[in-house]
Amino acid sequence: MMRKPHSSVAGAAEQTRKPKRGALVWTAAIAVATFVVAWAAASQAPIDSTTGLVNATPQSAGEVLPAVAEPFHIGEVLRFTVQYGPIHAGSAWLEVHGPGPGDSTSIETLVARAESNSFFSLTYRVKNRIESSWDTRERRSLRYREDRHEGGFKAKSEIVFDQDQGEARYSDGRVFPIPPGVQDALSSFYYTRTQALPIGGSVLFDYHASGRSQPLEVRVVGRDRVHVPAGTFDCVIVEPILHAGGIFKNNGRLQIWLTTDERRMPVLMKSKVAIGSISVVLQEVTPGAG
């Protein structure tokens, strides 16, 4: 069972600043572009025209999308545009790189980047990068890094996951207990792309962020065919339940359209949060060498 983190120090080193609207847009955008989780269903789902999100009850409960051993490979690059309502706010990338310096050959470096475009940058420039060192054999996170540039705010942070000792060690000195095999915000996406996913059910695994470890639930929503600049794809729609709160707390929702083929590739992501609607749309795919 998961051990309870030390709540008395959780968040003690968090930045205390009132986020601007632009910061909230990009906090949501980077979450949408990196916190991608997967499931498959076999029913067509009606779309709520007021939000662009899907409301459905799957009709094929009991069916399971099989696990995929290697849905992604080193060299994979997914390029997205980020839309804030009708406004093109910038671009985001999901990338798979080889081992970092000193890493064993079983480690892959997962990267998510988001940048505001020149127009949006006139009022609020954003250039964010996060990295996850992921153990492909054990399928667990070993390290998580953030490098954030949001307006005049800059911050770097790192979490080292000592899976053998059961500890998450933060760069500011904080230490929290973690359950075995815990995932970070970015590795959660890649981990779930490998999983068997039950129609009409949920996928549950442990996730750590902001000093807390807790289960992440991924619920089934429905099936859809999506037309995006990168092509036309048969997809399933999933919705992670983000118990940790943050920008998706209360009325916030996030849905992901994921291909049903062996790539389990995200082609469309939509969020409905307090500040409005954000869409992340796949523009271009560079497949990895597999």
N, C-alpha and C positions, 0 to 999 in steps of 0.2 A: 504494500500500500504506500501511497505517497506521504512523505513526511511534511509536516506543516512548516512553512518558512518562518523566520524570525520577524514577526510583524512589527516589532518595536523599532527595527532599523530599516524595514522595507521602505524605499522611497526617500530615505534621509538625504541622499545626495542628488535628488531630482532637481532639475532646473526650475526655479520659481519665477515664471514670467507669464504674462497674459498673452496668449497667442493671438496674432492678428488673423484676419480672415484668410489672407494668403497662406499663412502657416497652416491653418486648419485644412485648407484645400489640399495642400501638399502632404500633410500628415495622413490624410485619408488616401490620397493618390498612392503614396508609397506603400501604405497598408494594402490597398487593392492590388497593386502590382507585385507584391511580394508574399502576402499572406494567402496564397492560393492553395485550396484543398480540393480533393476530387471525390466524385461518386458517379454512379450511372443509374439511369432509370429508363423505362420503356413506355412512357405515356406522353402525349402531347399536352402542353400546359398553357392555359390562358394567361395573357399578359395584362397586368394592371397598367392601363394607359397613363395613369396619373404619376406613376413612378418609374415605369419601364421595367419593373421587377416582375417576377413570375409568381403566380399563386396557383398551386396544384396539389392534388392528391394522387400519387402514383397508382396506376391501375395494374401493375405487374409485380406486386409485392411477392417476394420469395425468390425472384431471379437475382443472380449475382454476376456482376462483371468480373471476370477472372483477374487475378493478380498478374502484373507484368514485371518480369525480372529486370529489364533494362529499358524503360521508356525514354530515357534521355542519355546522351553521351557527351564527353568532352568536346567542346566546340559548338554546342548548341547555343544559338542566339535568337531571342524573340524580341522584336522591336514593336513597341506600342505607341499610339498617341494617347494623350490624356485630355479628356474633354470635361470641362466644368460647365454643365448645362450645354448651351450652344457655343461656348467659348473654347477654342483650342488653346489649352494652357501649356502644353509642352509634350515631352516624350519620356518613355520609360523603357528599360531593357531588363530582360532576365537572361543570364548567361551562365554557362557551365565551363569552368576552367580546370586545369590539371592541379596537381598538388602544389602547395605553397612551399617556400623555403623551409627545409627541415622536415617536411611532411613525408610520410610513407607513401608508397605507390597506390595504396587503397584509399587515399584521401582525395576528394574533389573539392574545389573551391567554387561555391555557388555565389553569384553576384547579382544584385539588383541595383539599378541606377535610375534616377529620375531627375530631369532637368526642365526648368521652365523655359519657354521660348522667349524670343527677343521682346515681343510685345508685352507678355505677362511680366517679364523681368524689369520693365520700366517702373512698375509699382512694387514688385516683390520678387526678387530673384531667388531661385532655389536650385541647388545642386547637391543631391543626396546620393550616398553610396552605402550599401550594406553588403557584408560578406559573411558567409557561413562556411566553416571547414567541416565537411561531412564525411564520416566513415562509411564507405560504401559496403564494406563487409558486414559490419554490425548495424548499419542503417541508424545512426545516431549522430547528434551534433557534438562537435568537439570544441568549437570556438565560434563566437559571433562578434562582428565588429560593425560599428556605425561611424560614418563621417558625414556630418550634416552641416550644410550651409543654407540658411534660411533668412533672407533679408540681411540684417546686421548680426545675426546670431550664428555662431560657429561652435561645434562641439564634436569631440571624438570620444568613443567609449568602446569597451571590449568586455566580453564575458568569456571566461574559459570554463568549459564543462569538463570537470574531472569525473568521468563516468565511473571509474573504478572506486573512487573515494565517495561518490555520491554528493558532490559539491559543485555549485556554480560560484566561481570567484570573479568578482567585478574589478575593473581597473581602478576604482576608487577605494578598494579595500574591503568592501562588503562581501560576505559569504552567506550563501543560502543552500539548504539541502535540496537535492533533486532526486526524483525517482529514476530507476534504471531506464535507459534508452530514451531519455527526454529529448524533445525537439525544440529548436528555436523558431523564431517567426518566419525565417526563410526556409530552413530545412523542412518545416512542416509541409510545404507545398511539394517539394521533391519526394519526400517520404510517402505522401499520400498517392502520388502518381504511380507508385509501385504496388499499391494495396488492392486486395480483392474488396469490391465495394457492393454492398447489398441493396437491391432495389427496395424502396419502402422502409428502409431502416436507417441506421446511423453508423458512422465510423467513429471510434473513440480512441484517443491516444493522449499521452502527457506532453505538455507544452510549457515552456518557461519564458517569461518576459517580465520586465519591471519588478524584479525581486519576488516573483510569485511563480510557483509551479501548480498547475491544475489541469484537469482533463479538458481537451478540446473536442467538441462534438461537431460532426459534419452531417447535416441532414440532406435527404433526397428531396429534390423539387420536381424535375421533369425532363423531358426530351425536347430538343428543338433543332432545326437546321438554320445555321447562321451564315450570312453573307457579310464578309468583311474584306478590306483591301487585300489581305493575304490569300483570299480564296473563299470557297464555300465548304462548310464543314458540318457533318452530322455530330451533334453534341448532346451531352447531358448537362443538366444544370444542378449545381450544388450550393448549399448555403451553410457556411460555418457559423456556429453559435459561439460568439466571442464573449465568454463569461467574464473576461478580465476587464471589460468596460472600455474606458478610453473614449476615443471619438465615436465608436460604434455603440456606446452605452445607450440604454433606453430605446429610442426609436431608430437607431442606426441599423442598417442591414447591408449585407454584402452577398452578391451572387456571382458565380463563375460559370461560364459556358466552357466545357472541357470536351475535346474530341473523343469519340468512342473508339478510335483505332488504338494501336499499341503505343502511340506517342503520348497519349493522355495530355494533350497540349492545350493550354488555356488560350482561347481566341477572343473572348469578350469577358469583361468584368464590369459590374455595375454596383455602385453603392448609393444608398439613400441615407444621408446623415442630416444632422440639424442644420447644416449650412447649405444644403441643396443636394443635387445629384451629380455624381461623377462617373464617367465611363472610361474604361481603358480598352482600346481596340487594337487588335493585332494587325500590323501593317506588313511585316516581312519576317520570313523564317530562314535561318541558316541552320540546317541540321548538323548534329554532331557526327563524328566519325565512329560508327558502331560496327 
